[in-house]
């Protein structure tokens, strides 16, 4: 109920009540004036969050265990001092960040955090930052046909499909199927446009005259993880149920 409506409901209040209503109106008007003048509107940059507007990632698979990547990102309202990027690099995966834009990257600026690497691209004064990262990856055969992607720690809007992926295979190579994400192929080049930036691309292929590298079966891995999660949840449920029953008996 507003101050005005409360005061109107008081039919013929005594003098102290009228003074109280007048004082409440003045305070409400002052608060409204301060909020209108002193606070920024919804379109102000104070409320703006960093957003990944576009991404163009071009991957060259030079072998089943190596790739070279050129990624161009466009980000709105980047926070100072920069935009953090992360890439998954567990044991056996080597990532060499070659350049950010036209500037070579000092390896000391790349920090390891567990199984991931982190690098911060300095942000400028423009509302939209567009920049390029170039890097190469080599890894063990356990991760054959995988190529990880440096991910800016910025979300997409979830609606537009402005993430473009392009994958080039080695000469005389043909896709073997089962790529993640799904690609449209033409003469050894696969491409797609999606709404999010994946953490990696997986593109099995075969080369005439060469034996294929062993491929990690993702479906079997996901099934195993699902079984472990289900078993753990079941054990937790039964343990909690037994514990609750024991507590109930103690309270009787």
C-alpha positions in Angstrom: 0.0 0.0 0.0 1.4 3.4 -1.0 1.8 6.4 1.3 -1.0 8.2 -0.6 -3.5 5.4 -0.3 -2.8 5.0 3.4 -3.4 8.7 4.0 -6.6 8.7 1.9 -8.1 5.9 4.0 -7.7 8.0 7.1 -11.0 10.0 7.0 -10.5 13.1 9.1 -7.4 12.2 11.0 -6.3 14.4 13.9 -3.7 17.0 13.4 -0.7 14.7 14.4 -2.0 12.1 11.8 -2.1 14.8 9.0 1.4 16.0 9.8 2.6 12.4 9.7 1.0 11.8 6.3 2.5 15.1 5.0 6.0 14.1 6.3 5.7 10.6 4.7 4.7 12.2 1.3 7.7 14.5 1.4 10.1 11.6 2.2 8.6 9.4 -0.5 9.0 12.3 -3.1 12.6 12.9 -2.0 13.4 9.2 -2.3 11.9 9.1 -5.8 13.8 12.1 -6.9 17.1 10.7 -5.6 16.6 7.4 -7.4 15.6 9.1 -10.7 18.6 11.5 -10.7 21.4 9.6 -8.8 21.0 6.1 -10.2 21.8 5.0 -13.8 19.0 3.7 -16.0 18.7 0.1 -17.2 20.7 0.9 -20.3 23.7 2.1 -18.3 26.9 0.2 -18.6 26.8 -0.4 -14.8 24.2 -3.1 -15.4 25.8 -4.5 -18.6 27.4 -7.9 -18.4 30.2 -9.2 -20.7 28.7 -11.2 -23.5 30.2 -13.3 -26.3 28.7 -11.9 -29.5 30.6 -13.8 -32.2 33.2 -16.5 -32.5 35.0 -17.8 -35.6 37.1 -20.8 -34.8 39.2 -22.4 -37.6 41.0 -25.7 -36.8 43.6 -27.5 -38.9 44.0 -31.1 -37.9 47.6 -31.9 -39.0 47.4 -35.4 -37.6 45.2 -37.5 -35.2 47.2 -36.1 -32.3 47.9 -32.5 -33.2 46.0 -29.4 -34.4 46.5 -25.7 -35.0 43.8 -23.2 -34.2 43.0 -19.6 -35.1 40.1 -18.2 -33.1 38.5 -14.8 -33.4 36.2 -13.6 -30.6 33.9 -10.5 -30.3 32.9 -9.6 -26.8 30.7 -6.8 -25.6 31.2 -4.9 -22.3 34.4 -6.7 -21.3 35.4 -6.0 -17.7 38.8 -4.5 -17.0 41.6 -5.5 -16.7 40.9 -8.2 -19.3 39.1 -11.3 -20.5 40.1 -14.6 -19.0 40.3 -17.6 -21.3 40.6 -21.3 -20.2 41.5 -24.5 -22.1 41.4 -28.0 -20.8 44.9 -29.5 -20.8 45.1 -32.6 -18.7 48.2 -34.8 -18.5 49.5 -35.7 -21.9 48.1 -32.6 -23.6 50.5 -29.8 -24.6 49.2 -26.4 -25.6 51.4 -23.7 -27.1 49.7 -20.3 -27.2 51.5 -18.6 -30.1 49.9 -15.1 -30.2 47.1 -12.9 -29.0 46.3 -10.6 -31.9 49.6 -9.7 -33.5 51.5 -9.9 -30.2 53.5 -13.1 -29.3 52.5 -14.5 -25.9 55.0 -15.0 -23.2 54.6 -18.5 -21.8 54.9 -17.1 -18.3 51.6 -15.3 -18.7 49.8 -18.6 -19.2 48.9 -20.0 -15.7 48.1 -23.6 -14.9 45.1 -24.3 -12.7 44.8 -28.0 -12.2 43.9 -29.6 -15.5 43.3 -26.3 -17.2 45.4 -23.4 -18.5 44.4 -19.8 -18.0 45.3 -16.7 -20.0 44.0 -13.1 -19.7 43.6 -11.0 -22.9 43.8 -7.3 -21.9 40.6 -5.4 -22.6 40.5 -2.0 -24.3 38.2 1.0 -24.1 35.8 0.1 -26.9 32.4 -1.4 -25.9 33.1 -4.3 -28.3 36.4 -6.1 -28.1 37.5 -8.2 -31.2 40.7 -10.1 -31.0 42.4 -13.3 -32.3 44.1 -16.2 -30.5 46.5 -18.6 -32.3 47.8 -21.8 -30.7 48.8 -25.3 -31.4 48.0 -28.5 -29.5 49.7 -31.9 -29.4 48.6 -34.8 -27.2 48.8 -38.5 -26.6 46.9 -41.1 -28.6 44.4 -41.3 -25.8 42.9 -38.0 -27.0 43.2 -38.8 -30.7 41.1 -36.7 -33.1 40.4 -34.2 -30.3 41.2 -30.5 -30.4 40.5 -28.3 -27.3 39.4 -24.7 -27.7 40.4 -21.7 -25.6 37.1 -20.6 -24.1 36.6 -17.0 -23.0 35.0 -16.9 -19.5 32.0 -15.1 -21.0 28.6 -16.5 -21.8 26.7 -16.3 -25.1 23.2 -14.8 -25.2 21.8 -18.3 -25.8 19.6 -17.2 -28.7 21.7 -16.2 -31.7 23.8 -18.7 -33.7 27.0 -16.7 -34.1 29.6 -19.3 -33.3 31.2 -20.6 -36.5 33.4 -23.7 -36.6 35.6 -24.8 -39.5 37.8 -27.9 -39.5 40.3 -28.8 -42.2 41.6 -32.4 -42.4 45.1 -33.5 -43.5 45.6 -34.2 -47.3 44.1 -37.4 -48.5 42.0 -37.7 -45.3 38.3 -38.4 -45.1 36.0 -38.0 -42.1 35.0 -41.3 -40.4 31.8 -40.1 -38.9 30.9 -39.3 -35.3 32.2 -35.8 -35.1 31.3 -33.5 -32.2 29.7 -31.2 -33.0 28.2 -32.5 -36.3 29.8 -30.9 -39.3 28.8 -30.4 -43.0 31.6 -31.7 -45.2 33.0 -30.5 -48.6 36.4 -31.6 -49.9 38.0 -32.3 -46.6 36.6 -29.2 -44.9 33.8 -29.4 -42.3 31.8 -26.5 -41.0 28.9 -25.6 -38.8 27.2 -22.6 -37.1 25.9 -23.2 -33.6 24.8 -21.1 -30.6 27.5 -22.0 -28.1 31.3 -22.4 -28.0 32.3 -26.1 -27.3 35.3 -26.9 -25.1 36.7 -29.2 -27.8 36.1 -30.5 -31.2 36.3 -34.3 -32.0 36.7 -35.3 -35.6 37.7 -38.9 -36.4 39.2 -39.3 -39.8 41.2 -41.9 -41.9 44.1 -41.5 -44.3 44.6 -43.8 -47.2 47.4 -46.3 -46.4 47.6 -45.5 -42.7 46.1 -47.4 -39.8 43.6 -45.3 -37.8 44.5 -44.2 -34.3 42.6 -45.7 -31.4 39.5 -43.7 -30.6 38.2 -43.2 -27.1 34.6 -44.4 -27.0 32.7 -41.4 -25.5 29.4 -43.3 -25.3 30.9 -46.0 -23.2 32.6 -43.4 -21.0 29.3 -41.6 -20.5 27.5 -44.8 -19.7 30.1 -45.7 -17.1 29.8 -42.2 -15.5 26.0 -42.5 -15.4 26.3 -45.9 -13.7 28.7 -44.5 -11.1 26.5 -41.5 -10.4 23.4 -43.6 -10.1 25.1 -46.0 -7.7 26.5 -43.2 -5.6 23.1 -41.5 -5.4 21.4 -44.8 -4.4 24.0 -45.5 -1.6 23.6 -41.9 -0.3 19.8 -42.4 -0.3 19.8 -45.7 1.6 22.4 -44.4 4.1 20.4 -41.2 4.8 17.2 -43.3 5.2 19.0 -45.7 7.6 20.5 -42.8 9.5 17.1 -41.1 9.8 15.5 -44.3 11.1 18.3 -44.6 13.7 17.7 -41.0 14.9 14.0 -41.7 15.1 14.5 -44.7 17.4 16.8 -42.8 19.7 14.2 -40.1 20.1 11.5 -42.6 21.2 
